[in-house]
């Protein structure tokens, strides 16, 4: 059957201005880091993207190395675009990134002009697109002059390969310098993508202040701490969980009793708010006005729905915030 999106898809989603740009992003965006690779079930990926769009999620985020194998998440997305979403291309914000190892040799990693331009050309081919809406440098490069990296981002916009550019995982000082270099070239840094969650609050040590000062939007990844800030690990490590996989950013060693004990207490607070643990964790990162969007991953449609439902209650009382901090501090 031909996919027809919900007529009500824009009725309940919250859209936030991205920094001082003219672009609005949904408060919840969908990342294709996991569960969209060649090894995953295509129809499940397709169902999640369809449902996300039906719920007003207009922003889909990728990187050149997402899979596995690397590149296959973009290929999966490209297939779904052609089958379902192509008529709605102008309603979508599609982003991808480059900065981690992608192919052998000296030109397939970090932040040189050669790597960034070649990587984006490959990404566009995999997705079957003429341009992406946002292209990120995925991580700082200690060897390549930042002038070259920012010059490449400026060139990518001027060549029509992307409408906006952003950075990811730059610290406050690097962010300030990158923004100035781009501004001097006549290009704005639209957005920064850092990790941020209840368990990882490094962005509060200056980065959010720099983003507000520079007028840069902020989309946070891993707001659920790779699944720890859900109900998945309250009773142990499920066999089908991310921590049970032999390779990944969340390992069995990360699921400590101390951390699980904190999640159990946070979960009780979430229940008292009428939310799931994941919903409260998403609401918490979105409480800061500097955060434009929370980037979530999903392995099934119900997780997409649960994430969007977090927007039904974003407010926190002072007592709730104090209780959360007390739990986190032990």
N, C-alpha and C positions, 0 to 999 in steps of 0.2 A: 504493500500500500504506500501511496505517496504521503510523505510526512507533511502535516499541516500544523504549525505551532499554535498554541493556545492563544485565543483572542485576548485573554486577560493577562498576558505575560508581563505587562508593565504596570499592573494595578497595585501590586503590593511591594515589589522590590524597592529598596532604597538606593538612590544614586547620589554619589558624592562627587563634588568638584575635585579634580586631581590637581592639587597645588593651586597655582594661579593661572592654570591653563583654561582653555574652553572645553576640555574633555571631562565628562562625567563617567565614573566607573561604578558598577554595582558594588554594594557593600560586601557581598559575597561573590568571589570569582572562583572559577574551577581550574585547578592545575592538573596537568597530564603527566606528572612525574612518575606515578605508579599506575598500573592496571590498564595502560593503553598501549603496551608494547606488542611486539609480534607474538610473544609467548602467551598473551592474554586472550580472553574470549572477545572476539570482535563485536558480537551482538550486545554484550554487556556494556562495552565501551559506548556503543552507538546509543543504547537506551539511556545511559547516564548523560550524554551530551544533549540528547533530545529533551529529557526531563529538565535539565538545567536551563535550557533556553525557554521552555514552557514556564519556568518559575521566574523568569526575568534576568537570569545570569547571561550577560552579553559578552563577558570577557573570558577567553580561554587562553591559558598560559602554557607555553612549552619551552624546551631548550633543545639545542641540536643533539645532545647526548641522551635525551630521555628515551627509555625503552623498557626492558632490553629487547633486542640489541640496540645500541645507540642509533638514533635516527628513526626508529620504528614508531615512536609515538607520533611524530610528525606525519609519517606515512599513514598511520591509522586515522589521524585527524583529517588528512587530505581525502581519504576515501569517504569519510562521513560528510565532509563538505560537499563532495560531488554528488553523493546520494541524497542528502537531506537539507543541507544548510546553504547551498550556493545561492538560491534566490534571496537569501536574507543576509548576504555578505555585508551590506552597508549598515546593518543593525548590529554587527559584531565588532568587537575589539579583539584582535588576534595578536599575541605576542610570542616572541621566541628569543633565545639568548645564545651567546657563545662566549667561551672563556675557559672551559675545561677541555681536557684531552679528547680529541674527536677522531683523528687519523694519524698514522705513523709519520715520523719525520719531524723536522724542526718547525713546520708551518701549520701544525694542527692543534695548537694549544695557546692559551694565555691571551695576549692582547695586541698583537701586531696588526697593522692595516691589512696585510695579506691574508692573515687568518680570519679576521672578522668579516671582510668582504666576501671571501670565498665561502665561508661557513654560511652566511646568509643566503648566498646564491644557491647553495645546496639545499638549505631549508625551504626556500621558496619552491624549488623543484619538487621536493618531497610532498609538500602540501598542495601543490598545484595552484599557487597564488602568484599574483603580479607584485604584491607588496604585503608587508605586515604593518599593523597599526603601531606596534611598539617593538623596538629591538633593543636589547640590553647587552652591556658588557657584564658577564656573569660573575666576575671576581677581579679584584685588583691584580695587576701584573707588576711584580717588583723589578723586572728587568727592562721592560719596554717603557720608554718615556711616556708619561701621561699625555703629553702633547700629541704624540702619534696616535694613541688610542682614541682620544677625543676628536682628533682630526678625522679618523676613520668613521666615527659616529656621525660627524657633520657631513662627510662625503656621502654616507649611506642615505641620509635624508635628502640631500641635494640631488642624488641620483634617482630618487623615486622608489628606492627599495623599502623604505619605512616612512611613516608619517611622523613618528615621535621616537626619541631615544631615551634610555634610562640606564641606570647602573644597579649593581647588586653587591651587597656585602662590603661596600666601601665604608671605612670608618669616618667619623665626623670630619677630620682634617682632610682626608682624601676627597670626601664628598664636596666640601667647600671649594677645593681647588679644581675638581672636575667641573663643577658648575660654572666657575669663572672662566675656565678655558673654553667651554662650549659657548658661553655667553659672548666672549670676545670674538668667536668665529661667526656669531650671528645665529646660533642654535641654542634653544633652551633644553635643559635637562628636565624632562617631564616628571620622572618618577624614580624612586629608589625601592629596591626589593630586599629587605633584610629579614632574617628570622626573628620572631618575637612570640613569646608565649608566657604564661604564668611562671614557667620554670626557667625561662631564658629572657632576661630583661635588659640585655646590654644596650639596646637602642635608647633606653632612658638616660644613659650617661652621655648625653650631648648630641646624639644623632638626630633625635626628633626635633630638638631646638634648631639645629642647622637646617633641617628640611623646612621648617616653618619660616625661618629667616630668608631662605633662598626661594621660597615659593614652590618647592618640589613636593609632589605627591608621594604617598607611602603605601605600598601594598606588602603586607607581611606574609611570609611563608612559614610553614610549620606552626601555626597557631595552636594546634592540638598536640604539639611536641611528639610528632611521629606516631600519634595514636595513644600516647600515655594519658592524655587529658580527655579520655573517654571512659566508658565503662568496660572496655575490653580486657583490662588487666586487673580488675578488682579481685578476682578469684584465682589468679595464676596466669600463665601464658598459654593462650589457645594455640592449637596446632596450626591453624590457618592464619595466624596473626603475623604482622610484620616482624616482630621480635623473634619468631620461630624460624624465619628464613635464614639460610646459611650466610647470605650476604645482605647487607643493608646498613642504614644509618642507625637504626634502633636494634640493639642486640639483647640477648638474654641478660647479659651483665648490666645493662642499663635499667632493667626492671627490678630495682632494688626494693627490699621490704620497706625501707624508709620512705622512698618515693611513693610506693603504692599506698602506704599509710596516709600520706598527705592527700593523695587523690581520693581516698575513701572519705576523708573529712570534707574535702571540697565537694565531693559528690552529694554529701548530706546537705550542704549549703545550697547546691544547685536544686535539689529536690524541694527545699523550702521556698525557693524562688519560682518553682513550677517549671523548671528546665531540666534537660539532660545535662550531664557533665560537659559534653562537647559544646552544647549550646551556651552554657555559661562561660566557657573558655573563649568562645568566639566573641560573645558580647563584651567580655573583659578587654580584649585587645582593641575592639572597636570603640571603647569608651573614650579613647584619646582622640581629640579632634584632628590631630596630625595624621592619623591613620585613615587612609582613603578606602581601603578594601582589605578583607582577609581572604587569603588564597587557600582554598581547601582542596584536599585530595579526597577521592572516594573509591570504594571498591564495588559499590552497588547503589542502585537508585535510592533506596531508603536513606542512605547517608547524605546524599545530595539534599533530599527533602528535610532531613533533620538539621542540616547546617542552615538552610534558608529560614527555618522556623526560629532560629536564634534571634532573628530580627524583630520578633514579636515582643521581646523584652530586652532592651539594651541599657536601661537605666539601672544604676546601683545606688543604694543608700550609703551614707558615710559609714554606718555600722557594718554593712556587708563588705565594703572595701577594707575596713579595719580587720574584720574577721578573716578575710582572704590573706592579707599580709601576715596575720598572726599564724595561720596554718603554714604558710610557706617558710616562715622564719623558724618554725618548730617550737 
